[in-house]
Amino acid sequence: MNYDVNLVRENFPGLKRMKGGQAVAFLDNPAGTQIAKSVVDRMTDTMVHKNANLGGFFGTSLEARSAVDAAHRAAEIFVNARHEGEVFFGQSMTNLTFAMSRSIGTTLKEGDEIVLTRMDHDANVAPWLMIAEDRGLKVRWLDFSPDTFEFNLSDLNQLLNERTKVVAVNYASNVTGTINNVAEIARLAHKVGALVYVDAVQFAPHGLIDVQALDCDFLVCSAYKFFGPHYALIWGRKEHLKTLRAYKVRAASEDLPWRFTNGTTNREEVTGVHAAIDYIAGLGKVFGGGPSNANLRARLAAGFEVMKVHDNMLAGRLIEGLKHSNRVRIHGITDHKKFDNRVSTVTFSVDGKHPDEVAKFMADRGLQVWSGHNYGLEPNQRLGILESGGGVRVGPVHYNTVEEIDRVVDSVDQFLRAN
Ligand SMILES: Cc1ncc(COP(=O)(O)O)c(C=O)c1O
């Protein structure tokens, strides 16, 4: 079946908002997508019918347990985990990273080194800086080019040595949209025995994650960026999760993944993440053209392919439209031939204007976009826009339309004419 964006939008009641008689365009997706109705339905079902403690002998508990177990299996398939028990859930990527960095931190000592990047969201920077302060670690920084918006991985080689214990890196940037070569970063880091901790929050809505191919050690992402609820998941290599210190109560299980799951499982969120994974797989089934009995991983691959074609088409149209003005600076890859190296998250500045002015102008016209640094303190600093308020960020996803993108471009034109 040909891709049908209107059919897709039927599953997103949040997109039906109106302003001044005009449909609102939701384009703040890099901050969090709208939630699919099928996800809400699954969460409601969990809250109504599966609301009991896990591990009991009675029906409600058994059903709750099997729904939560199924969500773990789906999440393992989502990231292509090698072993059962390698994925667990948590409130947010930030929370999981503070927790996991604390566990990893127990293995680090004064004089050890960690590598952070100038491209990362603060959630993959600040937790490590705090561990570095606590443990007396040396922090080394991997820079990116403000011209190509990419790392030069020979720089990483210069930073690594036998004292390097952790490399924390984003899979895709929430500011520039760059997709990084995590497999190569992991290969270089592993040569010196360092762990590789990957923030896949911005990549997860746009591409199929494969932790085995990336060969990293930990990877985190958040379901509210891929049409699910405000909840996150982390994958870690079994050997690390089994041996790392888990900060847990004594009564809790030592088994994986439970030794890292603190407190009563938030089953409605967990099953919501499962439903979001099923939603993407469903796109693959409906529009991907594969065999109808394809397994979940194959349907996910097809679903991501369907989304990628649409996302990239919209990002290309947006970038082309914005390029027309020499007062607009796009802080990311603009060459179509290099679109495999970026997601559809587009940040730009209008020379001499505060990004809030642009975002407000757009909001008045029913275009929902964000302005600011988006917690990308390091990349905004590196791009030279932190002091001037950051950028304007527009992030189309598979439910956005060509008309919405054209409205964004038109409103930037109008803003420029009026200012
Ligand atoms: C790249 C990136 N990393 C981390 C985060 C933080 O995710 P969470 O809100 O789940 O903590 C975000 C949120 O915008 C992000 O874009």
The ligand as an SDF file (V2000), in Angstrom:
LIG
                    3D

 16 16  0  0  0  0  0  0  0  0999 V2000
   19.4210   13.6370   22.5250 C   0  0  0  0  0  0  0  0  0  0  0  0
   18.6460   13.6410   23.8060 C   0  0  0  0  0  0  0  0  0  0  0  0
   19.1450   13.0080   24.8640 N   0  0  0  0  0  0  0  0  0  0  0  0
   18.5100   12.9610   26.0380 C   0  0  0  0  0  0  0  0  0  0  0  0
   17.2900   13.5920   26.2060 C   0  0  0  0  0  0  0  0  0  0  0  0
   16.6120   13.5140   27.5310 C   0  0  0  0  0  0  0  0  0  0  0  0
   15.6350   12.5290   27.4950 O   0  0  0  0  0  0  0  0  0  0  0  0
   14.6510   12.3230   28.7400 P   0  0  0  0  0  0  0  0  0  0  0  0
   13.6740   13.4340   28.7060 O   0  0  0  0  0  0  0  0  0  0  0  0
   14.0360   10.9770   28.4920 O   0  0  0  0  0  0  0  0  0  0  0  0
   15.4740   12.3510   29.9610 O   0  0  0  0  0  0  0  0  0  0  0  0
   16.7110   14.2770   25.1340 C   0  0  0  0  0  0  0  0  0  0  0  0
   15.4440   14.9890   25.3020 C   0  0  0  0  0  0  0  0  0  0  0  0
   15.1010   15.8590   24.5680 O   0  0  0  0  0  0  0  0  0  0  0  0
   17.4160   14.2950   23.9080 C   0  0  0  0  0  0  0  0  0  0  0  0
   16.9110   14.9350   22.8470 O   0  0  0  0  0  0  0  0  0  0  0  0
  1  2  1  0
  2  3  1  0
  2 15  2  0
  3  4  2  0
  4  5  1  0
  5  6  1  0
  5 12  2  0
  6  7  1  0
  7  8  1  0
  8  9  2  0
  8 10  1  0
  8 11  1  0
 12 13  1  0
 12 15  1  0
 13 14  2  0
 15 16  1  0
M  END
$$$$
